Amino acid sequence: MKHGVNLMATLQKIASTAKVLTVGSSVGIVLTKEILAHLKVQKGDTLYISNTPDGIKLTPYDPEFAAQMEAGRRVMRKHRDVLRRLAQ
């Protein structure tokens, strides 16, 4: 996994449980300081959640945006000379 963390693997390494709590009319889980540090996030940051064959993945990086950026990098590599001439 390039970015993000497999939540189940991290919970097994860092903490054995996560508590599900009521937050207003919703529910949430409490992430320990160790998990927040591992994800490099803090209170108020957005986490993206996706399903993987191994379980749930939490990441501070938007997977859709990352895919768009990679597509842009491929185009820039492929057409480097044309882009250089256009920039002149």
N, C-alpha and C positions, 0 to 999 in steps of 0.2 A: 504494500500500500504506500503510494508516494506521499500523499498528504492525508491528514486525518488519523483516526485511530479506530481500531476495532474495539468497540465499547466492552464487549464481553471479555476479550483478552486483557484489556487494561484493568477492568474491575477485578479480575482474578489476580493480577499482579499487585495492584495498589490497594484495593479495598474489596472485601468479600461481599458487601451488600450496598445497595442504593435504595434509599427510602422514597416511596411515592407519597407526595403530600398534596393536600388541597391548596390551590392558589387561586383565590377568588372563586369563580365558578368553573375553573379548569383544574387540571392536576399537573404536577411537575415532579421532577426528580432533583435531588440535591447532589451536586458534583463536589467532590472533595478538592481541597487546594492542590493536591498532587495531580488530579485529573485535569484541572484547569491549567496548571503549569505545563503538563504534557501537551495539551492542545494549544498552548500559548494564547489563551483567551482570558478575558476578565468579565466582570459583571457588566451586562449591557451589550456584549458582543453577540453576533448572530452565529448560530451553528446550523449547518446543513445536515440533514439526516437522510440516509439512503439505505436500502436493503442490499445486502451482498450474500453470496452463497454461504459465508461464514457467520452471518448475523447482521446486526445493525452497525452502520458506520456513522460516526459523528466527525464532522470536519468544519473548520472555520472557513474553508475555501468553497466557493460556489462551483460545483462540478461543471455546470453548463457554461459558465464564464471561462473556466479553465480550458474546456474543449474548444471554445471560440478563439481563445488566445493561441492555442496550439495550431489551429487551422490557419490563423494569420501568420504565425511564424513559418509554417510550411510554404505559404504563398511568397513570403518575403525571401526565403532561401531560394526558392525555385526561380523567382523573377528578380533577383538581386540587381543584375545589370540594368534592366529596364527601369527599375525604381530609382537607381542611382542617376540615370540620365534624366528622368523626369524631375528629379530634385535640383538639377542644375539650372 
